[in-house]
Amino acid sequence: MRLTIFSDYTLRTLMYLALHPDRFVTIAEIAAAYRISSNHLMKVVQQLAASGEVITLRGQHGGLRLGRPASEIRVGEIIRRTEPEMALAPCSECVIQPGCVLPSLLDRAVAAFMAVLDQHTVADLVADPRALTSLLARD
């Protein structure tokens, strides 16, 4: 199983915001810290704003910040939103699908994966803020 770049960038954005809860940060700042494309982050932020996970503010002192505490944002909830099609294999297109046990096995595997993610919040991802902040500040 592999998550998309969109999911990765979504989690990274939420983590960055959790590390800076006292201020608005810009997309450019997040992109620079992670050394990733700000264009990709724009799409991520649009979805996060639409879902209410982040609050955006336009203007000179604008940016974005978490819409609720990091301890309330479940990782599993975010992944479900960013990975709506979690099928591991295209079993519905297979001729043996009606008699095959693989789809139920894969469904159980995805459920177990999501159960682990459901146990953690964005706050858990930034449990060591000093280490993460120093890594993000490197040139």
MARBA-3410 file (N, C-alpha, C, O; in Angstrom, 1 decimal):
139
0.9,-1.2,0.0,0.0,0.0,0.0,0.9,1.2,0.0,1.9,1.3,0.7 ~ 0.5,2.2,-0.7,1.2,3.4,-0.8,0.3,4.6,-0.9,-0.7,4.6,-1.6 ~ 0.5,5.6,0.0,-0.3,6.8,0.0,0.1,7.7,-1.2,1.3,7.7,-1.6 ~ -0.8,8.6,-1.7,-0.4,9.5,-2.7,0.4,10.7,-2.1,0.4,10.9,-0.9 ~ 1.0,11.4,-3.0,1.7,12.6,-2.6,0.7,13.6,-2.0,1.1,14.3,-1.1
-0.5,13.6,-2.5,-1.5,14.5,-2.0,-1.7,14.3,-0.5,-1.8,15.2,0.3 ~ -1.8,13.0,-0.1,-2.0,12.6,1.3,-0.7,13.0,2.1,-0.8,13.5,3.2 ~ 0.4,12.7,1.6,1.7,13.1,2.2,1.8,14.5,2.5,2.1,15.0,3.6 ~ 1.5,15.4,1.5,1.6,16.8,1.6,0.5,17.3,2.6,0.7,18.3,3.3 ~ -0.7,16.7,2.6,-1.7,17.1,3.5,-1.2,16.8,5.0,-1.4,17.7,5.8
-0.7,15.7,5.2,-0.2,15.4,6.6,1.0,16.3,7.0,1.0,16.9,8.1 ~ 1.9,16.6,6.0,3.0,17.5,6.3,2.5,18.9,6.6,3.0,19.6,7.5 ~ 1.5,19.4,5.9,0.9,20.7,6.1,0.3,20.8,7.5,0.6,21.7,8.2 ~ -0.5,19.8,7.9,-1.1,19.8,9.2,0.0,19.7,10.3,-0.2,20.3,11.3 ~ 1.0,18.9,10.1,2.1,18.9,11.0,2.8,20.2,11.2,3.0,20.6,12.3
3.1,20.9,10.1,3.7,22.2,10.2,2.8,23.2,10.9,3.3,23.9,11.8 ~ 1.6,23.2,10.6,0.7,24.1,11.3,0.6,23.7,12.8,0.5,24.6,13.6 ~ 0.6,22.4,13.1,0.6,22.0,14.6,1.9,22.5,15.3,1.9,22.8,16.5 ~ 3.0,22.6,14.5,4.2,23.1,15.1,4.2,24.6,15.4,5.0,25.1,16.1 ~ 3.3,25.3,14.7,3.2,26.8,14.8,1.8,27.2,15.1,1.2,27.9,14.3
1.2,26.8,16.2,-0.2,27.0,16.5,-0.5,28.5,16.9,-1.6,28.9,16.9 ~ 0.5,29.3,17.2,0.4,30.6,17.6,0.3,31.7,16.6,0.2,32.9,16.8 ~ 0.4,31.2,15.3,0.5,32.3,14.2,-0.1,31.7,12.9,-0.2,30.5,12.7 ~ -0.3,32.6,12.0,-0.7,32.2,10.6,0.6,31.9,9.9,1.6,32.7,10.0 ~ 0.7,30.9,9.1,1.8,30.6,8.2,1.4,30.6,6.8,0.2,30.4,6.5
2.4,30.8,5.9,2.0,30.9,4.5,2.3,29.6,3.8,3.1,28.8,4.3 ~ 1.7,29.4,2.6,2.0,28.2,1.8,3.5,28.2,1.4,4.1,27.2,1.4 ~ 4.0,29.4,1.1,5.4,29.5,0.7,6.3,29.1,1.8,7.3,28.4,1.5 ~ 6.0,29.4,3.0,6.8,29.0,4.2,6.8,27.5,4.3,7.9,26.9,4.5 ~ 5.7,26.9,4.2,5.6,25.4,4.3,6.3,24.8,3.2,7.1,23.8,3.4
6.2,25.3,2.0,6.8,24.7,0.8,8.4,24.8,1.0,9.1,23.9,0.7 ~ 8.8,25.9,1.5,10.3,26.1,1.7,10.8,25.2,2.8,11.9,24.6,2.6 ~ 10.1,25.1,3.8,10.5,24.2,4.9,10.7,22.8,4.5,11.6,22.1,4.9 ~ 9.7,22.3,3.7,9.8,20.9,3.3,10.5,20.7,1.9,10.7,19.6,1.5 ~ 10.8,21.8,1.3,11.5,21.8,-0.1,10.6,21.1,-1.1,11.0,20.2,-1.8
9.3,21.5,-1.1,8.3,21.0,-2.0,7.6,22.1,-2.8,7.8,23.3,-2.5 ~ 6.9,21.7,-3.8,6.2,22.7,-4.7,5.1,23.4,-4.0,4.2,22.8,-3.4 ~ 5.1,24.7,-4.0,4.0,25.5,-3.5,2.7,25.3,-4.3,1.6,25.4,-3.8 ~ 2.9,25.0,-5.6,1.7,24.7,-6.4,0.9,23.5,-5.9,-0.3,23.5,-5.9 ~ 1.6,22.5,-5.6,1.0,21.3,-5.1,0.3,21.6,-3.7,-0.8,21.1,-3.4
1.0,22.4,-2.9,0.4,22.7,-1.6,-0.9,23.6,-1.7,-1.7,23.5,-0.9 ~ -1.0,24.3,-2.8,-2.2,25.1,-3.0,-3.4,24.2,-3.0,-4.4,24.6,-2.4 ~ -3.4,23.1,-3.8,-4.5,22.2,-3.9,-4.8,21.6,-2.5,-5.9,21.4,-2.1 ~ -3.7,21.2,-1.8,-3.9,20.6,-0.5,-4.6,21.6,0.5,-5.5,21.2,1.1 ~ -4.1,22.8,0.5,-4.7,23.8,1.4,-6.1,24.1,1.0,-7.0,24.3,1.9
-6.5,24.1,-0.3,-7.9,24.3,-0.7,-8.8,23.3,-0.1,-9.8,23.6,0.4 ~ -8.3,22.0,-0.2,-9.1,20.9,0.4,-9.2,21.0,1.9,-10.3,20.8,2.5 ~ -8.1,21.3,2.6,-8.1,21.5,4.0,-9.0,22.6,4.5,-9.7,22.5,5.5 ~ -9.0,23.7,3.7,-9.9,24.8,4.1,-11.3,24.5,3.8,-12.2,24.8,4.7 ~ -11.6,23.8,2.8,-13.0,23.4,2.5,-13.5,22.4,3.5,-14.7,22.4,3.9
-12.7,21.6,4.1,-13.1,20.6,5.1,-13.1,21.2,6.5,-13.6,20.6,7.5 ~ -12.6,22.5,6.6,-12.5,23.1,7.9,-11.4,22.8,8.8,-11.2,23.2,9.9 ~ -10.5,21.9,8.3,-9.3,21.6,9.0,-8.3,22.7,9.2,-7.6,22.8,10.2 ~ -8.3,23.7,8.3,-7.5,24.9,8.4,-8.4,26.1,8.2,-9.4,26.1,7.5 ~ -7.9,27.2,8.8,-8.6,28.5,8.6,-7.6,29.3,7.8,-6.4,29.3,8.1
-8.1,30.0,6.8,-7.3,30.8,5.9,-7.6,32.3,6.2,-8.8,32.6,6.4 ~ -6.6,33.1,6.0,-6.8,34.5,6.2,-6.0,35.2,5.0,-4.8,35.0,4.9 ~ -6.7,36.0,4.3,-6.1,36.7,3.2,-5.5,38.0,3.7,-5.8,38.5,4.8 ~ -4.6,38.5,2.9,-4.0,39.8,3.2,-2.5,39.7,3.6,-1.9,38.7,3.6 ~ -2.0,40.9,3.9,-0.6,41.0,4.2,-0.1,40.1,5.4,1.0,39.6,5.4
-1.0,40.0,6.4,-0.6,39.2,7.6,-1.4,37.9,7.6,-1.5,37.2,8.6 ~ -1.8,37.5,6.4,-2.6,36.3,6.3,-1.8,35.0,6.2,-0.6,35.0,6.4 ~ -2.5,34.0,6.0,-1.9,32.7,5.9,-2.9,31.6,6.3,-4.1,31.8,6.1 ~ -2.4,30.6,6.9,-3.3,29.5,7.4,-2.9,29.0,8.8,-1.7,29.1,9.1 ~ -3.8,28.5,9.5,-3.6,27.8,10.7,-4.6,26.7,10.9,-5.6,26.7,10.2
-4.4,25.9,11.9,-5.3,24.8,12.2,-6.7,25.3,12.5,-6.8,26.3,13.3 ~ -7.7,24.7,12.1,-9.1,25.1,12.4,-9.6,24.5,13.7,-10.6,24.9,14.2 ~ -8.9,23.5,14.2,-9.2,22.9,15.5,-7.9,22.3,16.1,-6.9,22.2,15.3 ~ -7.8,22.0,17.3,-6.6,21.5,17.9,-6.1,20.3,17.2,-6.8,19.4,16.8 ~ -4.7,20.2,17.2,-4.1,19.0,16.5,-4.5,17.7,17.2,-4.5,16.7,16.6
-4.8,17.8,18.5,-5.2,16.6,19.2,-6.5,16.1,18.9,-6.9,15.0,19.3 ~ -7.3,16.9,18.1,-8.6,16.5,17.7,-8.7,16.0,16.2,-9.7,15.5,15.8 ~ -7.6,16.1,15.5,-7.5,15.8,14.1,-6.9,14.4,14.0,-5.7,14.2,14.1 ~ -7.8,13.4,13.7,-7.3,12.0,13.6,-6.7,11.7,12.2,-7.2,12.2,11.2 ~ -5.6,11.1,12.2,-4.8,10.8,11.0,-5.7,9.9,10.1,-5.7,10.2,8.9
-6.4,8.9,10.6,-7.3,8.1,9.8,-8.3,8.9,9.1,-8.6,8.6,7.9 ~ -8.9,9.9,9.7,-9.9,10.8,9.2,-9.3,11.5,8.0,-10.0,11.7,6.9 ~ -8.1,12.0,8.1,-7.5,12.7,7.0,-7.2,11.8,5.8,-7.5,12.2,4.7 ~ -6.7,10.6,6.1,-6.4,9.7,5.0,-7.6,9.3,4.3,-7.6,9.1,3.1 ~ -8.7,9.0,5.0,-10.0,8.7,4.3,-10.4,9.8,3.4,-10.9,9.5,2.3
-10.2,11.0,3.8,-10.6,12.1,2.9,-9.7,12.3,1.7,-10.1,12.7,0.6 ~ -8.4,12.1,1.9,-7.4,12.3,0.8,-7.2,11.0,-0.1,-6.7,11.1,-1.2 ~ -7.7,9.9,0.4,-7.5,8.6,-0.3,-8.9,8.0,-0.4,-9.1,6.9,0.2 ~ -9.8,8.6,-1.2,-11.2,8.0,-1.2,-11.3,6.6,-1.8,-12.2,5.9,-1.5 ~ -10.4,6.3,-2.7,-10.4,5.0,-3.3,-9.2,4.2,-2.8,-8.1,4.2,-3.3
-9.5,3.4,-1.7,-8.5,2.7,-1.0,-8.4,1.2,-1.5,-7.7,0.4,-0.8 ~ -9.0,0.9,-2.6,-8.9,-0.5,-3.1,-7.5,-0.8,-3.4,-6.8,-0.1,-4.1 ~ -7.0,-1.9,-2.9,-5.6,-2.3,-3.1,-5.4,-3.0,-4.5,-4.3,-3.1,-5.0 ~ -6.5,-3.6,-5.0,-6.4,-4.3,-6.3,-7.7,-4.0,-7.0,-8.8,-3.9,-6.4 ~ -7.7,-4.0,-8.3,-9.0,-3.8,-9.1,-9.8,-5.1,-9.2,-10.1,-5.6,-10.3
-10.2,-5.7,-8.1,-10.9,-7.0,-8.0,-12.2,-6.9,-8.7,-12.6,-7.9,-9.3 ~ -12.9,-5.8,-8.7,-14.2,-5.7,-9.4,-14.1,-6.0,-10.9,-15.2,-6.3,-11.5 ~ -13.0,-5.8,-11.5,-12.8,-6.0,-12.9,-12.4,-7.4,-13.2,-12.3,-7.8,-14.4 ~ -12.1,-8.3,-12.2,-11.6,-9.6,-12.5,-12.7,-10.6,-12.7,-13.7,-10.6,-12.0 ~ -12.4,-11.6,-13.6,-13.5,-12.6,-13.9,-13.7,-13.6,-12.8,-14.8,-14.2,-12.7
-12.7,-13.8,-11.9,-13.0,-14.7,-10.8,-13.5,-14.0,-9.5,-13.6,-14.7,-8.5 ~ -13.7,-12.8,-9.6,-14.1,-12.0,-8.4,-15.3,-12.6,-7.6,-15.2,-12.7,-6.4 ~ -16.3,-13.1,-8.3,-17.4,-13.6,-7.5,-17.1,-14.8,-6.6,-17.7,-15.1,-5.6 ~ -16.1,-15.6,-7.0,-15.7,-16.7,-6.2,-14.3,-16.6,-5.5,-13.8,-17.6,-4.9 ~ -13.8,-15.4,-5.5,-12.4,-15.2,-4.9,-12.5,-14.6,-3.5,-13.3,-13.8,-3.2
-11.5,-15.1,-2.7,-11.5,-14.6,-1.3,-10.5,-13.4,-1.1,-10.5,-12.8,-0.1 ~ -9.8,-13.1,-2.2,-8.8,-12.0,-2.1,-9.4,-10.7,-1.7,-8.9,-10.0,-0.9 ~ -10.6,-10.3,-2.3,-11.2,-9.0,-2.0,-11.5,-8.8,-0.5,-11.2,-7.8,0.1 ~ -12.0,-9.9,0.1,-12.3,-9.8,1.6,-11.0,-9.7,2.4,-10.9,-9.0,3.4 ~ -10.0,-10.4,2.0,-8.7,-10.3,2.6,-8.1,-8.9,2.5,-7.6,-8.4,3.5
-8.1,-8.4,1.4,-7.6,-7.0,1.2,-8.4,-6.0,1.9,-7.9,-5.0,2.4 ~ -9.7,-6.2,1.9,-10.6,-5.2,2.7,-10.2,-5.3,4.2,-10.2,-4.2,4.9 ~ -10.0,-6.4,4.7,-9.6,-6.6,6.1,-8.2,-5.9,6.4,-8.0,-5.3,7.4 ~ -7.3,-6.1,5.4,-6.0,-5.4,5.5,-6.1,-3.9,5.6,-5.4,-3.3,6.4 ~ -6.9,-3.3,4.7,-7.1,-1.9,4.7,-7.8,-1.5,6.0,-7.4,-0.4,6.6
-8.7,-2.2,6.5,-9.4,-1.9,7.8,-8.4,-1.9,8.9,-8.4,-1.0,9.8 ~ -7.5,-2.8,8.9,-6.4,-2.9,10.0,-5.5,-1.7,9.9,-5.2,-1.1,10.9 ~ -5.1,-1.3,8.7,-4.3,-0.2,8.4,-4.9,1.1,8.9,-4.3,1.9,9.6 ~ -6.2,1.2,8.6,-7.0,2.4,9.0,-7.2,2.5,10.5,-7.2,3.5,11.1 ~ -7.4,1.3,11.1,-7.6,1.2,12.6,-6.3,1.8,13.3,-6.5,2.4,14.3
-5.2,1.5,12.8,-3.9,2.0,13.4,-3.9,3.5,13.2,-3.6,4.2,14.2 ~ -4.2,4.0,12.0,-4.2,5.5,11.8,-5.3,6.2,12.7,-5.1,7.3,13.1 ~ -6.4,5.5,12.9,-7.5,6.1,13.7,-7.0,6.3,15.1,-7.6,7.1,15.9 ~ -6.0,5.6,15.6,-5.6,5.7,17.0,-4.7,6.9,17.2,-4.3,7.2,18.3 ~ -4.3,7.6,16.1,-3.4,8.7,16.3,-3.9,10.0,15.7,-4.7,10.0,14.8
-3.4,11.1,16.3,-3.8,12.4,15.9,-2.6,13.2,15.3,-1.5,12.7,15.4 ~ -2.9,14.3,14.8,-1.8,15.2,14.3,-0.9,15.6,15.4,0.3,15.7,15.2 ~ -1.4,15.7,16.6,-0.6,16.0,17.8,0.5,14.9,18.0,1.6,15.2,18.4 ~ 0.1,13.7,17.8,1.0,12.6,18.0,2.1,12.6,16.9,3.3,12.2,17.2 ~ 1.8,13.2,15.8,2.9,13.3,14.7,3.9,14.3,15.0,5.0,14.3,14.5
3.6,15.2,15.9,4.5,16.3,16.2,4.9,16.2,17.7,5.1,17.3,18.4 ~ 5.0,15.0,18.3,5.2,14.8,19.7,6.6,15.4,20.1,6.7,15.7,21.3 ~ 7.5,15.5,19.2,8.8,16.0,19.5,9.0,17.3,18.7,9.8,17.3,17.7 ~ 8.4,18.4,19.1,8.4,19.6,18.2,9.8,20.2,18.0,10.1,20.7,17.0 ~ 10.6,20.1,19.0,12.0,20.7,18.9,12.8,20.0,17.8,13.5,20.6,17.0
12.7,18.7,17.8,13.5,17.9,16.8,13.0,18.2,15.4,13.7,18.5,14.5 ~ 11.6,18.2,15.2,11.0,18.5,13.9,11.3,20.0,13.5,11.7,20.2,12.3 ~ 11.2,20.9,14.4,11.4,22.3,14.0,12.9,22.5,13.6,13.1,23.3,12.6 ~ 13.8,21.9,14.3,15.2,22.1,13.9,15.5,21.4,12.5,16.3,21.9,11.7 ~ 14.9,20.3,12.2,15.0,19.6,10.9,14.4,20.5,9.8,15.0,20.6,8.7
13.3,21.1,10.1,12.6,22.0,9.1,13.4,23.3,8.8,13.2,23.9,7.8 ~ 14.2,23.7,9.8,14.9,25.0,9.7,16.2,24.8,9.0,16.9,25.8,8.7 ~ 16.6,23.6,8.7,17.9,23.4,8.0,17.9,24.0,6.6,16.9,24.0,5.9 ~ 19.1,24.5,6.2,19.3,25.1,4.9,19.7,24.0,3.9,19.9,24.3,2.7
END
